[in-house]
């Protein structure tokens, strides 16, 4: 572990947790074995920060990661109920190996460091393979402060393959919505948006229907289940709202699942009318004005 890992300012990514009773020993400090669990949990969130759903991404890249070495550097102890921030960064990438450094901080105080060496390998034989260029670019790009996803718009012929696969996974397989209810004639004529990660996987999607009396409608909003709360849905919403505003619409509406109501409220949407059920799922219509504040 390098001395750089002892400085909070050298990390772009942090995972936060509070020490639980079950994680402390008789001295009321964190039992040493739990620190590896902490860093492993942080690594999982690091992949989410890269906009990579781990299992699917590794399959697309033709390999998987295996821990070759893990070392812990104890400097000070974490205690029961401490709020901790775990910094993770990719420090080096070799031919087939990657070195991740972790720093555990209580506010600005460095407590524990970790170095994890992973090898990219063939899952069938567990023999090492070169780190794919696409993965190398994702890791170096993230550490350089670059964005990990982009949003594009287009028609169903252009974007339907990726958008449809994600909608199937979210609505039909995860939420058990009947397939006959998911697909309709609107797909062929409306504007679609998809968010892609740096290796080209579709991680969020939505569509913008034609406006009626100045009110446009956003629908079929879906985000990969492993990447929710990462800002990808909000990015798709922003692009669709911009498209509605550009064509002169004054209000945008959507039928929000009640479980997602707070997400849309944070984006400025307010309930409109009474709740209802669709496909057995509680919904509420929500609306947001697209006019400048001075025009409302």
N, C-alpha and C positions, 0 to 999 in steps of 0.2 A: 504494500500500500504506500502510495506517495504522500509526501507531506501536504500536497495540494488538496488531498481528500480531507484534511483536518480543518479546512476553511469553508465555511458555509457559502461564501460568495462564489466558489468554484463549481457549484452545482446548479443546473437549470431545473432539475426535477426533484420534487420532494413528495414523500408519502407520510401522512400524519397518523399517529395512533396514540391512545392513552394506555398506560400500563395497567393491566388488570390484576386482581388479587391472585388468580391462578398462575400468574407468571413470576411471582416473587418467591424467594426461598425463606428460610428461617431467619435470615438477617434482614428480611424485608427489602431486599434489593433484587433486581431481575436475575433469575437463574441463568447462568451463562449460556446454556444450550438454546435459550429462547432468542438470543440475538441473531442466530442464523435464520430462524423462522421469520423474524422481523425483516431481515434483508431479502429473504425469498419472497415475502409478501410485497415488499416494495418493488422488486424486479417485475412482478406480475403487473403492477400498476404502471411501471415504466413502459412496458409493451403497449399498454392502452394509450399512454401519452404519445407513442409513435403512430397511433391510429392503426395498429396491427392486431387483429384478432388472432391470438397466438397460434392456435392449432391450425386454422385455415391458412394463415400466412406461411407457416413452416411447410405445410403440404404444397402450397403454390411455389415455394422456393426449392422444393425437392430435397429437404433434409430435416434435421431437428438438432436441438442443442442439448449437450450433455455436460454436466459439471465435471471438470477435470481436477479442480483444486479449490478449496475454500479455506481462507485464513481469517482469523479475527484478532484485532489489536485492541486490547482492553486498556483504556486510560482512566475512566471514571464510571461509576455505577449509576444506572437508572433505578428509580424507586417507584413504589406503589403510587399510582395516580398521576405520575409525571405525564405531561403532554410532550411527545417526542416527534421530531421531524427527521425522517431518513432520506438523505440525499443519495441519489444514484447517478452515476455517469459512466459512459463507455470511455475507458481511458486509452485502450490500444486495440487495434485489430491486426492480427497477423494473417498468415495464409489460410489457416483453418481454425484458428483460435481467436477468442475475444476476451479481453480483460475488463471487468466491471469493478469499479470502486464504489464503496458506500461509506457514508459518514452519518453517524447518529448524533443528533444535536438536541439539547434541551435549551431552547431559545438559541443563543449564539455559542453556548458551551459545547465543545466537542467531547463526546463520551466514549464512543466505540467506533472503530473502523473495520471495514471488511474488504477483502479482495476475492472476487469470484472469477475463476478462469473457466470459460465454456469452450467446448469444441463443437464445431458444426460437422455433422456426420450423417451417413446414410442410416435411416432408422432400421432397415432390415438387417444390416451387418454391423452397425455401430462402428464402422470404419470412417475415419475423418475424410472430409471433402473440403475444397476451397470455399471460403465464405463467398456467397454469391455477390456479384457486383451490386445488385439492387438492394440487398440488405446492408451492405457496406455504405451505400449512398444514403440510406435512411438514417443509419446511426450517426454518421458524420454530419449529415444535414441537421439532425435534431440538436446535436451538441453545438453546432454553429449558430443556432437560433432560428433556423428556417421553419416554415410551416409544414405540417405533416399531411395536409389534405387540401384538395381543391374541389370547387363546385362548378359543374358545367350544366348548361341547359340544352334541350333539343327535343326532337320528336321521338315517338315510340320506336320507329324504325332504327333510330340511332342509339337510343339509350335503353330500350325495352328489355334487352337481354339481362343486363345487370340489375336494373330496377325491378324487373319481374322476379328475378331469383331472390332478391332481398325481401320483397313483399310476400312471396310465398313462404319464406322462412319465418317471417314475423307474424303475418296475419293468419295464414292457413295452418302452418305447423305449430307455432308457439301459442297462438290465441284460439285455434280451432274454429276459425271463421270458415263457413262452407265455401268451397272453391267457386261455386256458381255465383256467389255474392261478391267475390273479389274482382273478377274481370268484367269489364263492361265496354261499351262502344266508345266511351269518352277517351279511353287510352289512345285511340288512333288519331284524335283531333286536338288534344290539349297539349300544353307545354309541360315538359317533365324536367326535373332537376335531379342530379345525382352528385353525391360527394364521394370522391375516390381517395384512397390513401396513396402513398408514394409507390406502391407496387401495382397499382391499377385496380385494386379491389373496390367494389361499390360498398360503402359503409353507411350511407343514408340516402333517402330518396323522398320525393314528394311531387305533386303535380298541381298546376294552376288551371282551373277551368275558366270558361268564358264568363264574362261579367253579365249580370242582370241588373238593370237600373243602377249602374255604377258600383254594384257590389260584386266583387270577385270571390271565388271560393278556392281555398287550398285544401287538398285532400290526399289520402293515401300516404301520409307521413309515416316513415318507418326508419328506424335506426338499428344497426346491428346490435344484438342483445349484449355483446361483450364490450361495446363502446359507448353505451349510453352515459349521459352526463358529461360527455367530453366536448360539447359544443358543436357537434356535427349536425344535429337536428336544427339548432339555431342558425347555422350557416346556410343550410338549405332554405329555411324559412326566409332569411334575409334576401336571398337571391330571388325567390318567388315573389316576395313583396315588392322588390325593386322592379320586377317585370310588370307587375300589376300597376304600380305607380307610373311606369313609363308609358303604358297604354291609356292612361287617364282615369283609372279606377280610383274612387274616393274611399272605399271601405273594402277591407278583406275579411272574409268570414271563414270559419272552419267548424266542423263537428268534432269536438275534442272528447276523447275517452276520459271519463272522470279521473282515472289514474294519472292522466297527463295534464290535468287542469292547471296545476301549479306551474308546470313548465311553460304553458302558453301565457299564463298570467305574468310571469317574469318577462315575457316578450311584449307586454303591453295589451294583451287581449282581455276582454271583459265578457262575462256571461250575457247572453241575449236570449230571453225567453225561458221556457221551462225545460227541464231535463227530459230525456227520452232514452229508449233502448233500441239498439241496432245490433243484430246478430247476437242477442242476449247479453250485450255489453252496455252498461250505462254510459250515456253521452250527454253533452251539453253544447249547444251552439255558442261560439265565442266570436267576438268581432273586434277589429281594431281600425281606427281611422288612419288613412294614408295621407291626409292633408296636413300641411304645416300647422304648428300649434296656433299661429295667429289667424289661420283660416277656419279653425274649428268653431 
